[in-house]
């Protein structure tokens, strides 16, 4: 299967470089490629496409008045304005300014790390139930003993967990 793909790629390359006429193909590869084309349907389709393209290019009319086209292009170039066009420059911040902007991000990261440490300390010290109960009491919601360990998140105050 791999050899088949390699032969197809080789045929495609020859058709692109040399065209559909086998007389223009390299002598060393011509016989093997013609035998491959006879035995493979995809190779025959590639050759058919290359021949159709060659016929189309042969039927295309040639450009006749190239001198007039050339002088028209040169005249158009000569009529271009010699002054540079106005441009809009996008000013990117200097590297030093970018460094100042990233320095502010460390403060945010430090606050997040501190809140994580406080959360771990509160959980390990057993203050979780008190911290949950206090806002509820401030809101006037006296739940009494209804706060279960499940509501608190199952936090245990056992020192074995540490």
C-alpha positions in Angstrom: 0.0 0.0 0.0 2.9 2.3 0.9 4.6 1.6 -2.4 1.4 2.3 -4.3 1.2 5.8 -2.7 4.8 6.5 -3.5 4.3 5.5 -7.1 1.2 7.8 -7.3 3.2 10.7 -5.8 6.1 10.1 -8.2 3.6 10.1 -11.1 2.0 13.3 -9.9 5.4 15.0 -9.7 6.4 13.9 -13.2 3.0 15.1 -14.6 3.5 18.5 -12.9 7.0 18.9 -14.0 7.0 17.3 -17.5 3.4 17.3 -18.6 1.1 14.6 -19.9 3.2 13.6 -22.9 5.4 10.5 -21.9 8.0 11.6 -24.5 8.9 14.5 -22.1 9.3 12.2 -19.0 12.7 11.1 -17.8 13.9 8.0 -19.8 14.8 6.1 -16.7 11.3 6.3 -15.2 9.2 6.3 -18.3 8.7 2.5 -18.8 7.9 1.8 -15.2 5.4 4.7 -15.0 3.6 3.6 -18.2 3.3 0.1 -16.8 2.0 1.5 -13.5 -0.6 3.6 -15.4 -1.8 0.5 -17.3 -2.3 -1.4 -14.0 -3.8 1.3 -11.8 -7.1 3.1 -12.2 -6.1 6.2 -10.1 -2.9 6.6 -12.1 -5.0 6.5 -15.3 -7.2 9.2 -13.9 -4.2 11.4 -13.0 -2.9 11.0 -16.6 -6.4 11.8 -18.0 -6.5 15.0 -15.8 -3.1 16.1 -17.0 -4.0 15.6 -20.6 -7.2 17.6 -20.2 -5.2 20.4 -18.6 -2.6 20.3 -21.4 -5.4 20.4 -24.1 -7.0 23.3 -22.3 -3.8 25.3 -22.2 -3.1 24.5 -25.8 -6.5 25.8 -26.8 -6.1 29.1 -24.9 -5.4 32.1 -27.1 -2.0 33.7 -26.8 -1.6 37.3 -25.7 -1.2 39.3 -28.8 -0.4 42.9 -28.1 2.1 42.5 -25.2 4.0 45.7 -26.2 0.9 47.9 -25.5 0.3 46.1 -22.2 3.9 46.6 -21.2 3.8 50.3 -22.0 0.5 50.7 -20.2 2.0 49.2 -17.0 5.1 51.4 -17.2 3.0 54.5 -17.8 0.8 53.6 -14.7 3.9 53.2 -12.6 5.3 56.6 -13.8 2.0 58.3 -12.8 2.2 57.1 -9.2 2.7 59.8 -6.5 6.3 60.1 -5.3 5.3 61.2 -1.8 5.0 58.5 0.8 1.4 57.7 1.8 0.1 58.5 5.3 0.3 55.6 7.6 -1.1 54.9 11.0 1.5 53.7 13.5 0.5 51.4 16.3 2.6 52.2 19.3 3.3 49.1 21.4 4.2 49.6 25.0 7.9 49.5 25.9 9.1 46.3 27.7 9.6 48.3 30.9 6.0 49.3 31.0 4.9 45.7 30.4 7.0 44.7 33.4 5.2 47.2 35.5 1.8 45.8 34.4 2.8 42.3 35.3 4.0 43.4 38.8 0.4 44.2 39.8 -0.6 40.6 39.1 1.6 39.3 41.9 -0.6 41.1 44.4 -3.7 39.2 43.1 -1.8 35.9 43.3 -0.6 36.7 46.8 -4.2 37.5 48.0 -5.5 34.2 46.5 -2.7 32.2 48.2 -3.4 33.9 51.5 -7.1 33.2 51.3 -6.3 29.5 50.6 -4.1 29.3 53.6 -6.7 31.0 55.8 -9.3 28.5 54.5 -7.0 25.6 55.4 -6.3 27.0 58.9 -10.0 27.6 59.6 -10.9 24.1 58.5 -8.1 22.5 60.5 -8.8 24.5 63.6 -12.5 23.6 63.7 -13.9 27.1 63.3 -16.0 26.1 60.4 -19.3 25.6 62.3 -18.9 28.9 64.1 -18.2 30.7 60.8 -21.3 29.2 59.2 -23.5 29.8 62.3 -22.5 33.5 62.8 -23.8 34.9 59.5 -27.0 33.0 59.9 -27.6 34.5 63.3 -26.8 38.0 62.0 -29.4 37.5 59.3 -31.9 36.5 62.1 -32.0 32.9 61.2 -31.8 31.0 64.4 -31.4 27.4 63.4 -30.5 26.2 66.9 -29.1 22.7 66.6 -30.3 22.2 63.0 -26.8 22.8 61.5 -25.6 19.4 60.9 -22.0 18.4 60.1 -23.3 17.6 56.5 -24.2 21.3 56.1 -20.8 22.4 57.3 -19.3 20.1 54.8 -18.5 17.2 57.0 -15.5 19.0 58.6 -14.1 17.0 61.5 -12.1 18.6 64.3 -10.1 15.4 64.9 -6.4 15.9 65.1 -5.9 12.6 63.2 -6.7 14.4 60.0 -3.7 16.7 60.5 
